[in-house]
């Protein structure tokens, strides 16, 4: 149990650092996409940046609840072309959805840490959606059809779940009322 608790602390710190980086990275990627004339992709990156900041704050809250002093995130932001930024984002979201979060969830479960499980699940389920959004955006970029991508996103303030075009009545992850969602439709 102690080993599982120690692992969960390390995992939550890693997740906080990763989500803090994703927040900064996607904000920078949004700016780059806008500079390159890809407004819809810029909006997607802006919405994802907001979602990642919600994940980072949730992970930080779990660490604080555990009585852990949260280490400040070490940011590493490199901006390339929008195409390369999308490819980078797809890789990152794929890793989080297939490897990182599933492993972190196992450790939090072994530690019996309900708050960590909730926070990790929120991020895990959202990252799977972001991966698909980025894959669709890359396909649209490659096909010169970025104008067909969504130009409005709604982000759940509780879990970061991200929806295109319209907010749901209730969040499909945290059950938060759609009225509370943050609308992202301008840069």
Backbone as JSON, one array per atom type, in Angstrom:
{
  "sequence": "XXXXXXXXXXXXXXXXXXXXXXXXXXXXXXXXXXXXXXXXXXXXXXXXXXXXXXXXXXXXXXXXXXXXXXXXXXXXXXXXXXXXXXXXXXXXXXXXXXXXXXXXXXXXXXXXXXXXXXXXXXXXXXXXXXXXXXXXXXXXXXXXXXXXXXXXXXXXXXXXXXXXXXXXXXXXXXXXXXXXXXXXXXX",
  "N": [[0.83, -1.2, 0.0], [1.93, 1.28, 0.82], [3.9, 1.53, -1.11], [2.34, 1.75, -3.4], [1.06, 4.14, -2.8], [3.23, 5.92, -2.84], [3.99, 5.65, -5.52], [1.7, 6.67, -6.72], [1.82, 9.35, -5.89], [4.16, 10.16, -7.26], [3.27, 9.68, -9.88], [1.07, 11.47, -10.06], [2.41, 13.87, -9.82], [4.0, 13.74, -12.14], [1.94, 13.72, -14.02], [0.77, 16.2, -13.52], [2.89, 17.86, -14.3], [3.08, 17.11, -17.03], [0.53, 17.86, -18.02], [0.6, 20.58, -17.51], [2.62, 21.33, -19.25], [1.36, 20.62, -21.67], [-0.72, 22.47, -21.65], [0.67, 24.95, -21.97], [2.03, 24.4, -24.34], [-0.03, 23.86, -26.24], [-1.32, 26.32, -26.24], [0.66, 27.89, -27.41], [0.84, 26.53, -29.86], [-1.67, 27.13, -30.85], [-1.47, 29.85, -31.35], [0.47, 29.79, -33.37], [-0.88, 28.32, -35.38], [-2.91, 30.11, -35.98], [-1.39, 32.25, -36.98], [-0.51, 31.03, -39.3], [-2.81, 30.96, -40.73], [-4.78, 29.08, -40.12], [-7.46, 29.1, -38.71], [-9.49, 27.46, -37.57], [-8.04, 25.25, -36.59], [-6.44, 26.6, -34.81], [-8.38, 27.37, -32.94], [-9.13, 24.84, -31.99], [-6.7, 24.02, -30.75], [-6.64, 26.03, -28.79], [-8.92, 25.43, -27.24], [-8.2, 22.87, -26.37], [-5.92, 23.5, -24.89], [-7.09, 24.86, -22.74], [-8.58, 22.75, -21.64], [-6.47, 21.06, -20.85], [-5.32, 22.63, -18.88], [-7.26, 22.52, -16.95], [-7.08, 19.8, -16.29], [-4.44, 19.8, -15.23], [-4.78, 21.47, -12.99], [-6.63, 19.93, -11.54], [-5.07, 17.64, -11.0], [-3.09, 18.81, -9.44], [-4.62, 19.62, -7.24], [-5.28, 17.13, -6.16], [-2.76, 16.22, -5.31], [-2.22, 18.19, -3.37], [-4.29, 17.64, -1.59], [-3.39, 15.24, -0.69], [-1.43, 16.09, 0.91], [0.98, 16.81, -0.18], [3.73, 18.74, -1.26], [3.56, 20.47, -4.14], [5.61, 20.17, -6.9], [6.84, 22.77, -8.96], [5.91, 22.97, -12.4], [8.06, 21.98, -15.06], [8.56, 23.61, -17.85], [8.62, 22.87, -21.33], [8.55, 23.97, -24.27], [8.28, 23.71, -27.66], [7.77, 25.11, -30.76], [6.65, 24.31, -33.95], [5.81, 23.9, -37.41], [2.26, 24.09, -38.13], [1.32, 21.64, -39.07], [3.37, 19.88, -38.14], [3.08, 20.41, -35.43], [0.53, 19.39, -34.95], [1.03, 16.67, -35.47], [2.83, 16.15, -33.4], [1.16, 16.62, -31.21], [-0.73, 14.57, -31.56], [0.87, 12.32, -31.12], [1.54, 12.74, -28.41], [-1.01, 12.72, -27.12], [-1.81, 10.14, -27.78], [0.08, 8.57, -26.41], [-0.6, 9.31, -23.76], [-3.24, 8.36, -23.62], [-3.02, 5.62, -24.19], [-0.93, 4.51, -22.71], [0.3, 6.07, -20.48], [-1.87, 7.21, -18.76], [-3.55, 4.83, -18.37], [-1.71, 3.2, -16.89], [-1.16, 4.85, -14.67], [-3.7, 4.95, -13.54], [-4.02, 2.3, -12.7], [-2.12, 2.19, -10.62], [-3.14, 4.17, -8.86], [-5.53, 2.97, -8.19], [-4.6, 0.68, -6.88], [-3.54, 1.96, -4.69], [-5.8, 2.8, -3.53], [-6.78, 5.36, -3.86], [-9.21, 7.51, -4.23], [-9.66, 10.18, -5.13], [-7.46, 10.63, -6.79], [-8.0, 8.69, -8.72], [-10.35, 9.74, -9.84], [-9.48, 12.24, -10.91], [-7.45, 11.39, -12.68], [-8.95, 9.74, -14.38], [-10.7, 11.63, -15.54], [-8.87, 13.1, -17.1], [-7.77, 11.04, -18.72], [-10.03, 10.1, -20.21], [-10.69, 12.39, -21.61], [-8.37, 12.91, -23.1], [-8.42, 10.89, -24.98], [-10.46, 11.78, -26.64], [-9.34, 14.19, -27.55], [-7.21, 13.23, -29.07], [-8.53, 12.14, -31.33], [-9.74, 14.47, -32.33], [-7.43, 15.88, -33.08], [-6.34, 14.14, -34.99], [-8.34, 14.28, -36.95], [-8.11, 16.99, -37.59], [-5.52, 17.07, -38.65], [-5.88, 15.46, -40.92], [-7.69, 17.08, -42.31], [-6.07, 19.29, -42.73], [-4.12, 18.17, -44.38], [-5.74, 17.6, -46.55], [-6.52, 20.03, -47.37], [-8.87, 21.14, -46.3], [-9.49, 22.56, -43.99], [-11.36, 24.46, -43.34], [-13.7, 23.11, -42.92], [-13.66, 22.15, -40.4], [-14.68, 22.24, -36.92], [-15.7, 25.39, -35.5], [-16.34, 26.23, -33.08], [-15.96, 25.33, -29.71], [-16.73, 23.54, -26.71], [-15.86, 23.4, -23.37], [-15.71, 21.42, -20.54], [-15.82, 22.68, -17.29], [-15.21, 21.19, -15.06], [-13.96, 18.7, -15.66], [-12.59, 18.99, -18.04], [-13.48, 17.81, -20.37], [-14.11, 17.89, -23.83], [-16.13, 19.31, -26.32], [-17.31, 19.54, -29.68], [-18.87, 22.2, -31.46], [-21.61, 22.15, -30.11], [-22.7, 22.32, -26.71], [-23.28, 19.62, -24.45], [-26.27, 18.46, -22.7], [-25.56, 17.46, -20.24], [-22.27, 16.81, -19.04], [-20.51, 14.12, -20.48], [-18.62, 12.83, -19.01], [-18.16, 13.94, -16.36], [-20.68, 14.66, -15.56], [-21.36, 17.3, -15.27], [-23.36, 20.21, -15.6], [-24.31, 21.31, -18.82], [-24.71, 24.03, -19.13], [-22.75, 25.24, -17.69], [-20.44, 24.98, -19.14], [-17.44, 26.12, -20.79], [-17.27, 28.27, -23.43], [-15.48, 28.24, -26.45], [-14.76, 30.14, -29.01], [-13.42, 32.17, -30.15], [-10.28, 33.75, -30.82]],
  "CA": [[0.0, 0.0, 0.0], [2.83, 2.45, 0.86], [4.56, 1.62, -2.42], [1.32, 2.24, -4.32], [0.85, 5.55, -2.47], [4.41, 6.65, -3.34], [3.87, 5.64, -6.98], [0.61, 7.59, -7.07], [2.35, 10.71, -5.72], [5.04, 10.42, -8.41], [2.44, 9.73, -11.08], [0.29, 12.71, -10.06], [3.37, 14.95, -10.1], [4.32, 13.63, -13.57], [0.74, 14.1, -14.77], [0.66, 17.66, -13.37], [3.92, 18.44, -15.16], [2.7, 16.85, -18.41], [-0.64, 18.67, -18.38], [1.05, 21.98, -17.51], [3.32, 21.48, -20.53], [0.37, 20.57, -22.74], [-1.41, 23.76, -21.6], [1.55, 25.97, -22.57], [2.34, 23.99, -25.72], [-1.2, 24.02, -27.1], [-1.54, 27.76, -26.38], [1.65, 28.33, -28.42], [0.44, 25.93, -31.13], [-2.84, 27.88, -31.3], [-0.96, 31.11, -31.9], [1.15, 29.45, -34.63], [-1.91, 27.94, -36.37], [-3.58, 31.35, -36.38], [-0.42, 32.97, -37.84], [-0.44, 30.32, -40.59], [-4.11, 31.06, -41.39], [-5.64, 27.93, -39.81], [-8.24, 29.56, -37.56], [-10.2, 26.34, -36.91], [-7.04, 24.48, -35.84], [-6.05, 27.48, -33.7], [-9.44, 27.25, -31.94], [-9.0, 23.51, -31.39], [-5.58, 24.06, -29.81], [-7.01, 26.89, -27.67], [-9.85, 24.66, -26.41], [-7.43, 21.78, -25.75], [-5.07, 24.13, -23.87], [-7.97, 25.1, -21.6], [-8.87, 21.44, -21.05], [-5.26, 20.56, -20.19], [-5.11, 23.4, -17.65], [-8.21, 21.94, -15.97], [-6.45, 18.56, -15.82], [-3.29, 20.15, -14.37], [-5.3, 21.97, -11.71], [-7.22, 18.79, -10.82], [-3.97, 16.81, -10.5], [-2.45, 19.59, -8.36], [-5.53, 19.56, -6.09], [-5.14, 15.79, -5.58], [-1.48, 16.23, -4.58], [-2.39, 19.04, -2.18], [-5.18, 16.89, -0.69], [-2.54, 14.18, -0.12], [-0.44, 16.73, 1.78], [2.25, 16.85, -0.9], [4.12, 20.04, -1.84], [3.6, 20.27, -5.58], [6.78, 20.75, -7.58], [6.44, 23.55, -10.13], [6.11, 22.29, -13.69], [9.2, 22.39, -15.87], [7.97, 23.74, -19.19], [9.48, 22.62, -22.48], [7.66, 24.25, -25.39], [8.91, 23.93, -28.96], [6.74, 25.32, -31.76], [7.06, 24.07, -35.33], [4.68, 24.22, -38.3], [0.99, 23.57, -37.63], [1.3, 20.2, -39.4], [4.26, 19.19, -37.18], [2.48, 20.56, -34.1], [-0.56, 18.4, -34.87], [1.65, 15.34, -35.37], [3.37, 16.07, -32.05], [0.01, 16.52, -30.3], [-1.3, 13.22, -31.72], [1.78, 11.41, -30.41], [1.38, 12.97, -26.97], [-2.32, 12.25, -26.67], [-1.81, 8.68, -27.93], [0.85, 8.05, -25.27], [-1.38, 9.5, -22.53], [-4.46, 7.54, -23.65], [-2.76, 4.18, -24.3], [0.11, 4.05, -21.8], [0.49, 6.81, -19.24], [-3.02, 7.22, -17.86], [-3.94, 3.49, -17.9], [-0.78, 2.76, -15.85], [-1.37, 5.68, -13.48], [-4.97, 4.54, -12.96], [-3.77, 1.04, -11.98], [-1.42, 2.51, -9.38], [-4.06, 4.89, -7.96], [-6.48, 1.96, -7.73], [-3.88, -0.13, -5.89], [-3.36, 2.8, -3.5], [-7.13, 3.11, -3.0], [-6.91, 6.82, -3.84], [-10.38, 7.86, -5.04], [-9.5, 11.48, -5.79], [-6.51, 10.43, -7.89], [-8.73, 7.94, -9.75], [-11.28, 10.66, -10.52], [-8.7, 13.21, -11.69], [-6.79, 10.66, -13.77], [-9.99, 9.31, -15.33], [-11.13, 12.81, -16.28], [-7.85, 13.39, -18.12], [-7.68, 9.88, -19.62], [-11.17, 10.07, -21.13], [-10.63, 13.58, -22.47], [-7.23, 12.79, -24.04], [-8.85, 10.02, -26.08], [-11.22, 12.63, -27.56], [-8.41, 15.14, -28.17], [-6.46, 12.48, -30.09], [-9.39, 12.07, -32.51], [-9.85, 15.84, -32.86], [-6.16, 16.22, -33.74], [-6.24, 13.3, -36.2], [-9.26, 14.87, -37.94], [-7.54, 18.28, -38.0], [-4.38, 16.78, -39.52], [-6.44, 14.99, -42.19], [-8.25, 18.26, -42.98], [-4.93, 20.1, -43.17], [-3.52, 17.47, -45.53], [-6.7, 17.64, -47.67], [-6.84, 21.43, -47.63], [-10.29, 21.34, -45.96], [-9.57, 22.98, -42.58], [-12.57, 25.28, -43.14], [-14.82, 22.22, -42.56], [-13.52, 21.79, -38.99], [-15.51, 23.03, -36.0], [-15.18, 26.72, -35.15], [-16.76, 26.45, -31.69], [-15.75, 24.21, -28.8], [-17.22, 23.72, -25.35], [-14.97, 22.68, -22.46], [-16.28, 21.22, -19.21], [-14.95, 23.29, -16.29], [-14.91, 20.22, -14.01], [-13.07, 17.61, -16.08], [-11.87, 19.3, -19.27], [-14.07, 17.15, -21.53], [-14.22, 18.87, -24.91], [-17.15, 19.02, -27.32], [-17.36, 20.41, -30.86], [-20.09, 22.85, -31.95], [-22.64, 22.4, -29.09], [-22.49, 21.73, -25.38], [-24.31, 18.63, -24.11], [-27.1, 18.8, -21.54], [-24.66, 17.13, -19.13], [-20.99, 16.26, -19.48], [-20.47, 12.66, -20.57], [-17.61, 12.29, -18.09], [-18.34, 14.37, -14.97], [-22.1, 14.97, -15.33], [-21.51, 18.74, -15.07], [-24.39, 20.8, -16.46], [-23.81, 21.95, -20.04], [-24.79, 25.48, -18.97], [-21.5, 25.71, -17.05], [-19.31, 24.79, -20.05], [-16.73, 27.3, -21.3], [-17.36, 28.33, -24.89], [-14.28, 28.72, -27.11], [-15.07, 30.39, -30.42], [-12.62, 33.29, -30.63], [-8.86, 33.62, -30.44]],
  "C": [[0.87, 1.27, 0.0], [3.51, 2.65, -0.48], [3.58, 2.2, -3.45], [1.05, 3.73, -4.07], [2.01, 6.39, -3.02], [4.37, 6.75, -4.86], [2.82, 6.65, -7.43], [1.07, 9.04, -6.93], [3.24, 11.07, -6.9], [4.24, 10.56, -9.7], [1.66, 11.05, -11.17], [1.2, 13.9, -10.35], [3.74, 14.94, -11.58], [3.13, 14.1, -14.42], [0.54, 15.62, -14.69], [1.66, 18.35, -14.29], [3.54, 18.3, -16.64], [1.54, 17.72, -18.87], [-0.29, 20.16, -18.4], [1.79, 22.27, -18.81], [2.35, 21.51, -21.69], [-0.4, 21.89, -22.81], [-0.6, 24.82, -22.34], [1.8, 25.68, -24.05], [1.16, 24.26, -26.65], [-1.56, 25.5, -27.27], [-0.6, 28.32, -27.44], [1.29, 27.79, -29.8], [-0.76, 26.67, -31.72], [-2.4, 29.17, -31.98], [-0.32, 30.86, -33.27], [0.12, 29.11, -35.72], [-2.63, 29.19, -36.88], [-2.68, 32.16, -37.32], [-0.36, 32.35, -39.23], [-1.79, 30.3, -41.32], [-5.05, 29.89, -41.15], [-6.45, 28.23, -38.56], [-8.92, 28.39, -36.82], [-9.24, 25.49, -36.08], [-6.56, 25.29, -34.63], [-7.09, 27.4, -32.58], [-9.4, 25.9, -31.24], [-7.87, 23.5, -30.37], [-5.91, 24.92, -28.59], [-7.93, 26.14, -26.7], [-9.1, 23.55, -25.67], [-6.51, 22.33, -24.65], [-5.87, 24.38, -22.59], [-8.27, 23.78, -20.87], [-7.66, 20.91, -20.28], [-4.98, 21.34, -18.91], [-6.07, 22.93, -16.55], [-7.65, 20.64, -15.42], [-5.3, 18.86, -14.87], [-3.78, 20.61, -13.0], [-5.94, 20.86, -10.88], [-6.11, 17.92, -10.21], [-3.27, 17.5, -9.33], [-3.3, 19.51, -7.09], [-5.43, 18.2, -5.39], [-3.86, 15.73, -4.74], [-1.6, 17.04, -3.29], [-3.25, 18.33, -1.14], [-4.4, 15.77, 0.01], [-1.47, 14.76, 0.81], [0.93, 16.85, 1.15], [2.51, 18.27, -1.42], [4.33, 19.8, -3.33], [4.83, 20.96, -6.17], [6.3, 21.56, -8.77], [6.75, 22.79, -11.42], [7.35, 22.86, -14.37], [8.7, 22.41, -17.31], [9.02, 23.59, -20.28], [8.6, 22.76, -23.72], [8.48, 24.55, -26.65], [7.79, 24.03, -29.99], [7.34, 25.11, -33.14], [5.92, 24.5, -36.25], [3.4, 23.62, -37.7], [0.89, 22.07, -37.9], [2.15, 19.41, -38.4], [3.7, 19.28, -35.76], [1.33, 19.58, -33.91], [0.0, 17.0, -34.71], [2.2, 15.12, -33.96], [2.25, 15.87, -31.03], [-0.62, 15.13, -30.36], [-0.44, 12.21, -30.97], [1.6, 11.51, -28.9], [0.08, 12.43, -26.43], [-2.42, 10.73, -26.76], [-1.08, 8.03, -26.76], [0.03, 8.16, -23.98], [-2.57, 8.53, -22.48], [-4.17, 6.04, -23.64], [-1.8, 3.65, -23.24], [0.08, 4.76, -20.45], [-0.72, 6.72, -18.31], [-3.51, 5.82, -17.46], [-3.03, 2.97, -16.77], [-0.98, 3.54, -14.55], [-2.66, 5.3, -12.77], [-4.82, 3.24, -12.16], [-3.12, 1.31, -10.63], [-2.33, 3.22, -8.38], [-5.1, 3.93, -7.38], [-5.84, 1.1, -6.64], [-3.68, 0.64, -4.58], [-4.7, 3.13, -2.84], [-7.4, 4.61, -2.94], [-8.03, 7.26, -4.8], [-10.22, 9.17, -5.79], [-8.54, 11.36, -6.98], [-7.2, 9.7, -9.04], [-9.66, 8.87, -10.54], [-10.51, 11.6, -11.44], [-8.04, 12.54, -12.89], [-7.79, 10.21, -14.83], [-10.51, 10.47, -16.16], [-10.16, 13.09, -17.42], [-7.81, 12.28, -19.17], [-8.79, 9.9, -20.67], [-11.16, 11.25, -22.09], [-9.52, 13.45, -23.5], [-7.6, 11.91, -25.22], [-9.64, 10.83, -27.11], [-10.29, 13.61, -28.28], [-7.62, 14.46, -29.29], [-7.25, 12.45, -31.4], [-9.55, 13.45, -33.15], [-8.59, 16.21, -33.64], [-5.96, 15.4, -35.02], [-7.13, 13.87, -37.31], [-8.71, 16.2, -38.47], [-6.36, 18.07, -38.94], [-4.86, 16.31, -40.9], [-7.0, 16.18, -42.98], [-7.13, 19.16, -43.5], [-4.3, 19.49, -44.42], [-4.42, 17.52, -46.77], [-7.14, 19.06, -48.03], [-8.32, 21.74, -47.37], [-10.45, 21.79, -44.51], [-10.81, 23.82, -42.3], [-13.79, 24.44, -42.79], [-14.75, 21.81, -41.09], [-14.4, 22.68, -38.13], [-14.86, 24.39, -35.72], [-15.67, 27.15, -33.77], [-16.53, 25.16, -30.9], [-16.34, 24.56, -27.44], [-16.39, 22.82, -24.44], [-15.62, 22.62, -21.08], [-15.33, 21.81, -18.17], [-14.53, 22.33, -15.17], [-13.82, 19.24, -14.44], [-12.27, 17.89, -17.35], [-12.43, 18.62, -20.52], [-14.39, 18.22, -22.57], [-15.22, 18.39, -25.96], [-17.04, 20.01, -28.47], [-18.78, 20.95, -31.03], [-21.16, 23.16, -30.89], [-22.28, 21.71, -27.79], [-23.6, 20.7, -25.13], [-25.17, 19.14, -22.95], [-26.28, 18.57, -20.26], [-23.38, 16.55, -19.71], [-21.03, 14.73, -19.44], [-19.43, 12.02, -19.66], [-17.95, 12.65, -16.64], [-19.78, 14.71, -14.59], [-22.35, 16.46, -15.03], [-22.54, 19.28, -16.05], [-23.74, 21.52, -17.64], [-23.83, 23.47, -19.97], [-23.5, 26.06, -18.39], [-20.28, 25.61, -17.97], [-18.73, 26.12, -20.52], [-16.73, 27.23, -22.81], [-16.06, 28.92, -25.46], [-14.62, 28.88, -28.59], [-14.37, 31.64, -30.96], [-11.21, 33.14, -30.1], [-8.41, 34.79, -29.59]]
}
